Amino acid sequence: MFPTPSTSANQSTSGPIGPVVLDWFPLAGRSLNRQADWLVDLTENRSARGPERYGQHVSEERSGDGGGKEFARVLEELRNRIITETYPLNSVLPTQRALAEEFGVSRDTVQRVVKALAAEKRIESRQGSGSRVVKTQRIHPAAVPQDTTPRPSTLGPIMTEAFSRPEVGLDVFTLTGESLVTHVRVQDERMRRKSEPAPQRITMRVLVPSGEVDLPFPRAKDDPADPRPAKHVRAIALGSITSLRNILELLRVHKKVAEVDLQIRYTTVVPNFKFYLLNGSEALFGLYRVVDRPIILADGEVLPAMDVEGVGAHLMHYVSDEDPNSPGSFFVDSMQSYFDSLWSVSSDAARQGPGGGQDRGV
């Protein structure tokens, strides 16, 4: 359980998946009681519906059907459906009336969700034509055999293949871990709800920036010194880590996976890119792109900002082969060495991160 706001920073607490060291940071626009309620809700419920994007939902007082919570729930689900291509590129989303009925929310809530997805440039909405998906996550092969046309693929099949092996090893360097949680949740549903084969062991190491690091983005356009965008990112990271821990622990508790080892460390290096290392033989690499888009704060304020595009960012796919000098092998080995070097110096560093210095799993 997370500490209440009266708990001093950096106290430790324990759970079934390991100790957590927490650094308290205030959530803008909320009373102390509502801050505590938000973190309790995040801990208990996020494994079922994913991390809320702090700052991208509005307060409960704004509408009659749950306001911020319902807005965040619907936005998260539709965003995940686009990323995982449940709604593929160029497809049209269900009507707003159908979405309102499916999620049990008001048309006003659905309209605000559609506007948020359009602001993220995931959909285009035209009157009379509905909302069309214009951007999904794509994986581009870094090298292909001769006489073969390179074609982008998506992260889902690559993660499914990795999680279909007896042992899964995953090293990740990322800004928030939001995309990681989205795709791990898909694998969780595949293994638990569809009763498909699961690995015997999952080992995962995740590096995210420390809370003491001055992030260059996101920044408020009108006031670059505004601390709220940084708190927004750190809360997303905290929610992602909490969800990831809950998902993996439930897989172990339900005896779908015999062994789970999740470790989180916090680094003073700010990533300009994200990368995934899968089972020591594959690498997925993508640059963070700076975009001009608003952030919707917890109190409902729309804050013009320069943000970074992480969820759904295009990635390059590298595969190691028998030739140690091939481009794929060289890149995978280089990124593994880079990750290991950062990991080795992050064990006792960045204790002020959103979640502490090191978070070991079972």
ABEGO torsion letter per residue (X at the ends): XBBBAABBBGBBBBBAAEBBBBBBBBBBGBBAAAAAAAAAAAAAAAAAAEBBBBGABBBAAABAAGEAAAAAAAAAAAAAAAAAGABBBGBBBBBAAAAAAAAGBBAAAAAAAAAAAAAAGABBBBBGAEBBBABBBBBBBABBBBGBBBBBBBAAAAAAAAAABABBBBBBBBAAGAAAAAAAAAAAAAAAAAGBBBBABBBBBBBBBBAABBBAOBBBAABAABAAAAAAAAAAAAAAAAAAAAAAAAAAAAGABABBBBBBBBBABBBABBBBBBGGABBBBBBBBBBBBBBBBAAGBBBBBBBBBABGBBBBBBBBBABAABAAAAAAAAAAAAAAAAAAAAAABGAABBGEABBBBX
